[in-house]
């Protein structure tokens, strides 16, 4: 029940939009906030020059993650309960303890994907928090050939361990969105 409540909150959070002054394609805007239950939502948004189908492909296929996010190793089992296994090491193979593994929790075709990390690479701060954190990626049409992509990390609690993971993803999610923007800009 807690997972459903968190995912519902995240989906509602992803449905919002940045202020009118932030509607510049390629600009990462952080719109994080405190949730009613006292946890934090780490939220970044960006407008992309892309179609909803192109963004969906980038979020749900191995080729999309490789090209859009610059991740050299991706094993994609995109389905409810499926795993997305990745590594920044091009020589990685499935099943390594150094790979990153995310479980697909839910999705709305051409719109939203939610997932939960199950395995982080060595050196990840506070891996014991992974079962408590969720990510929602939402791509809403922004008009004029644009998609507003929102990445929300949900259920960040209080304390030093949560703060370390929050800061890591605060930087990492912005970097990921910039990579995705570069991918779509190169395609023209």
C-alpha positions as a Markdown table, in Angstrom:
| # | Residue | x | y | z |
|---|---|---|---|---|
| 1 | Unk | 0.0 | 0.0 | 0.0 |
| 2 | Unk | 2.9 | 2.4 | 0.8 |
| 3 | Unk | 4.3 | 1.8 | -2.7 |
| 4 | Unk | 1.0 | 2.6 | -4.4 |
| 5 | Unk | 0.6 | 5.7 | -2.3 |
| 6 | Unk | 4.2 | 6.9 | -3.2 |
| 7 | Unk | 3.7 | 6.1 | -6.9 |
| 8 | Unk | 0.4 | 8.0 | -6.9 |
| 9 | Unk | 2.0 | 11.0 | -5.3 |
| 10 | Unk | 4.9 | 10.8 | -7.8 |
| 11 | Unk | 2.5 | 10.6 | -10.8 |
| 12 | Unk | 0.7 | 13.7 | -9.6 |
| 13 | Unk | 3.9 | 15.5 | -9.0 |
| 14 | Unk | 5.1 | 14.7 | -12.5 |
| 15 | Unk | 1.9 | 16.2 | -14.0 |
| 16 | Unk | 2.8 | 19.7 | -12.9 |
| 17 | Unk | 4.9 | 22.1 | -15.0 |
| 18 | Unk | 7.7 | 24.6 | -14.6 |
| 19 | Unk | 6.9 | 28.3 | -14.5 |
| 20 | Unk | 6.5 | 30.1 | -17.8 |
| 21 | Unk | 10.0 | 31.7 | -17.5 |
| 22 | Unk | 11.6 | 28.3 | -17.5 |
| 23 | Unk | 10.1 | 27.1 | -20.8 |
| 24 | Unk | 13.4 | 27.1 | -22.6 |
| 25 | Unk | 14.3 | 23.8 | -24.4 |
| 26 | Unk | 17.4 | 22.2 | -22.9 |
| 27 | Unk | 17.3 | 24.1 | -19.6 |
| 28 | Unk | 17.2 | 21.8 | -16.5 |
| 29 | Unk | 14.9 | 23.2 | -13.9 |
| 30 | Unk | 14.8 | 21.7 | -10.4 |
| 31 | Unk | 11.3 | 21.8 | -8.9 |
| 32 | Unk | 11.9 | 19.7 | -5.8 |
| 33 | Unk | 9.5 | 19.9 | -2.8 |
| 34 | Unk | 8.5 | 18.4 | 0.5 |
| 35 | Unk | 5.7 | 15.9 | 0.3 |
| 36 | Unk | 2.7 | 16.0 | 2.7 |
| 37 | Unk | 4.0 | 12.9 | 4.5 |
| 38 | Unk | 7.3 | 14.6 | 5.4 |
| 39 | Unk | 9.5 | 13.0 | 2.7 |
| 40 | Unk | 11.1 | 14.9 | -0.1 |
| 41 | Unk | 10.5 | 14.7 | -3.8 |
| 42 | Unk | 13.6 | 15.4 | -5.9 |
| 43 | Unk | 12.3 | 16.7 | -9.2 |
| 44 | Unk | 13.9 | 17.9 | -12.4 |
| 45 | Unk | 12.2 | 19.0 | -15.6 |
| 46 | Unk | 13.3 | 20.0 | -19.1 |
| 47 | Unk | 11.7 | 20.7 | -22.5 |
| 48 | Unk | 13.0 | 18.5 | -25.3 |
| 49 | Unk | 12.6 | 19.0 | -29.0 |
| 50 | Unk | 11.2 | 15.6 | -29.6 |
| 51 | Unk | 8.0 | 13.7 | -30.2 |
| 52 | Unk | 6.3 | 11.7 | -27.4 |
| 53 | Unk | 7.2 | 8.6 | -29.3 |
| 54 | Unk | 10.9 | 9.5 | -29.5 |
| 55 | Unk | 11.0 | 10.2 | -25.8 |
| 56 | Unk | 9.2 | 6.9 | -25.1 |
| 57 | Unk | 11.7 | 5.0 | -27.2 |
| 58 | Unk | 14.6 | 6.7 | -25.2 |
| 59 | Unk | 13.0 | 5.7 | -21.9 |
| 60 | Unk | 12.0 | 2.1 | -22.8 |
| 61 | Unk | 14.5 | 0.6 | -25.1 |
| 62 | Unk | 18.1 | -0.5 | -24.8 |
| 63 | Unk | 19.0 | 1.5 | -27.9 |
| 64 | Unk | 17.3 | 4.6 | -26.4 |
| 65 | Unk | 19.3 | 4.4 | -23.1 |
| 66 | Unk | 22.5 | 3.9 | -25.0 |
| 67 | Unk | 21.9 | 6.8 | -27.4 |
| 68 | Unk | 19.9 | 9.1 | -25.2 |
| 69 | Unk | 21.7 | 8.6 | -21.9 |
| 70 | Unk | 25.2 | 7.6 | -23.2 |
| 71 | Unk | 25.2 | 4.3 | -21.2 |
| 72 | Unk | 27.3 | 1.7 | -23.0 |
| 73 | Unk | 25.8 | -1.5 | -21.5 |
| 74 | Unk | 22.0 | -1.9 | -21.3 |
| 75 | Unk | 20.0 | -5.1 | -21.0 |
| 76 | Unk | 16.3 | -4.1 | -21.2 |
| 77 | Unk | 13.4 | -6.2 | -20.2 |
| 78 | Unk | 10.7 | -3.5 | -20.4 |
| 79 | Unk | 7.5 | -4.9 | -19.0 |
| 80 | Unk | 5.7 | -4.7 | -15.7 |
| 81 | Unk | 8.1 | -6.3 | -13.2 |
| 82 | Unk | 10.9 | -6.4 | -15.8 |
| 83 | Unk | 14.5 | -5.3 | -15.2 |
| 84 | Unk | 16.6 | -2.6 | -16.7 |
| 85 | Unk | 20.3 | -3.6 | -16.1 |
| 86 | Unk | 22.9 | -1.0 | -17.0 |
| 87 | Unk | 26.6 | -0.2 | -16.6 |
| 88 | Unk | 28.9 | 2.7 | -17.6 |
| 89 | Unk | 31.5 | 0.0 | -18.4 |
| 90 | Unk | 31.2 | -1.1 | -22.0 |
| 91 | Unk | 32.6 | -4.5 | -21.1 |
| 92 | Unk | 29.9 | -5.3 | -18.6 |
| 93 | Unk | 27.8 | -8.4 | -19.0 |
| 94 | Unk | 24.4 | -9.3 | -17.4 |
| 95 | Unk | 24.4 | -10.3 | -13.8 |
| 96 | Unk | 27.5 | -8.5 | -12.5 |
| 97 | Unk | 27.4 | -7.1 | -9.0 |
| 98 | Unk | 28.8 | -3.8 | -10.4 |
| 99 | Unk | 25.8 | -3.3 | -12.7 |
| 100 | Unk | 22.9 | -1.0 | -11.9 |
| 101 | Unk | 19.5 | -2.8 | -11.8 |
| 102 | Unk | 16.1 | -1.1 | -11.9 |
| 103 | Unk | 12.7 | -2.9 | -11.7 |
| 104 | Unk | 9.9 | -1.5 | -13.8 |
| 105 | Unk | 7.0 | -0.9 | -11.5 |
| 106 | Unk | 4.4 | 0.8 | -13.7 |
| 107 | Unk | 4.0 | 2.7 | -17.0 |
| 108 | Unk | 1.5 | 4.5 | -19.1 |
| 109 | Unk | 2.5 | 4.0 | -22.8 |
| 110 | Unk | 4.0 | 7.1 | -24.4 |
| 111 | Unk | 3.8 | 9.0 | -21.1 |
| 112 | Unk | 5.3 | 7.6 | -17.8 |
| 113 | Unk | 7.6 | 5.0 | -16.4 |
| 114 | Unk | 8.1 | 4.3 | -12.7 |
| 115 | Unk | 10.9 | 2.1 | -11.3 |
| 116 | Unk | 12.8 | 1.2 | -8.2 |
| 117 | Unk | 16.5 | 0.5 | -8.1 |
| 118 | Unk | 17.4 | -2.9 | -6.8 |
| 119 | Unk | 21.2 | -2.9 | -7.2 |
| 120 | Unk | 23.6 | 0.0 | -7.2 |
| 121 | Unk | 27.3 | 0.0 | -8.2 |
| 122 | Unk | 30.1 | -0.3 | -5.6 |
| 123 | Unk | 30.6 | 3.0 | -3.8 |
| 124 | Unk | 26.9 | 4.0 | -3.9 |
| 125 | Unk | 26.1 | 5.8 | -0.7 |
| 126 | Unk | 23.6 | 4.0 | 1.5 |
| 127 | Unk | 22.5 | 1.1 | -0.8 |
| 128 | Unk | 20.2 | 0.0 | 2.1 |
| 129 | Unk | 17.9 | 2.9 | 1.1 |
| 130 | Unk | 17.1 | 1.5 | -2.4 |
| 131 | Unk | 14.0 | -0.4 | -1.3 |
| 132 | Unk | 12.5 | 2.9 | 0.0 |
| 133 | Unk | 13.2 | 5.1 | -3.1 |
| 134 | Unk | 11.3 | 5.3 | -6.4 |
| 135 | Unk | 11.8 | 7.1 | -9.7 |
| 136 | Unk | 9.1 | 8.3 | -12.0 |
| 137 | Unk | 9.9 | 9.6 | -15.5 |
| 138 | Unk | 7.1 | 11.4 | -17.2 |
| 139 | Unk | 7.0 | 12.9 | -20.8 |
| 140 | Unk | 4.1 | 15.2 | -21.4 |
| 141 | Unk | 3.5 | 17.0 | -24.7 |
| 142 | Unk | 4.6 | 20.6 | -24.4 |
| 143 | Unk | 3.2 | 21.8 | -27.8 |
| 144 | Unk | 5.2 | 23.0 | -30.8 |
| 145 | Unk | 7.1 | 19.8 | -31.2 |
| 146 | Unk | 8.3 | 19.8 | -27.6 |
| 147 | Unk | 8.0 | 17.3 | -24.7 |
| 148 | Unk | 8.4 | 18.3 | -21.1 |
| 149 | Unk | 10.2 | 15.4 | -19.4 |
| 150 | Unk | 10.1 | 15.3 | -15.6 |
| 151 | Unk | 12.2 | 13.0 | -13.5 |
| 152 | Unk | 11.0 | 12.7 | -9.9 |
| 153 | Unk | 12.7 | 10.8 | -7.1 |
| 154 | Unk | 10.2 | 10.0 | -4.4 |
| 155 | Unk | 10.3 | 9.2 | -0.7 |
| 156 | Unk | 13.6 | 10.7 | 0.4 |
| 157 | Unk | 13.5 | 10.7 | 4.1 |
| 158 | Unk | 15.5 | 12.8 | 6.6 |
| 159 | Unk | 19.0 | 12.1 | 7.8 |
| 160 | Unk | 22.6 | 12.0 | 6.6 |
| 161 | Unk | 22.2 | 8.8 | 4.5 |
| 162 | Unk | 19.2 | 10.1 | 2.6 |
| 163 | Unk | 20.9 | 13.5 | 2.2 |
| 164 | Unk | 23.9 | 11.8 | 0.5 |
| 165 | Unk | 21.7 | 9.9 | -1.9 |
| 166 | Unk | 19.6 | 13.0 | -2.6 |
| 167 | Unk | 22.7 | 15.1 | -3.5 |
| 168 | Unk | 24.0 | 12.3 | -5.7 |
| 169 | Unk | 20.8 | 12.1 | -7.7 |
| 170 | Unk | 20.3 | 15.9 | -7.6 |
| 171 | Unk | 23.5 | 16.2 | -9.7 |
| 172 | Unk | 23.0 | 12.9 | -11.6 |
| 173 | Unk | 19.4 | 13.5 | -12.8 |
| 174 | Unk | 20.3 | 16.9 | -14.1 |
| 175 | Unk | 23.3 | 15.4 | -16.0 |
| 176 | Unk | 21.0 | 12.7 | -17.4 |
| 177 | Unk | 18.5 | 15.2 | -18.7 |
| 178 | Unk | 21.3 | 17.2 | -20.3 |
| 179 | Unk | 22.5 | 14.1 | -22.1 |
| 180 | Unk | 19.0 | 13.4 | -23.4 |
| 181 | Unk | 18.7 | 16.9 | -24.6 |
| 182 | Unk | 22.1 | 16.7 | -26.5 |
| 183 | Unk | 20.9 | 13.4 | -28.1 |
| 184 | Unk | 17.8 | 15.0 | -29.5 |
| 185 | Unk | 19.5 | 18.2 | -30.6 |
| 186 | Unk | 22.2 | 16.1 | -32.5 |
| 187 | Unk | 19.4 | 14.2 | -34.3 |
| 188 | Unk | 18.0 | 17.6 | -35.5 |
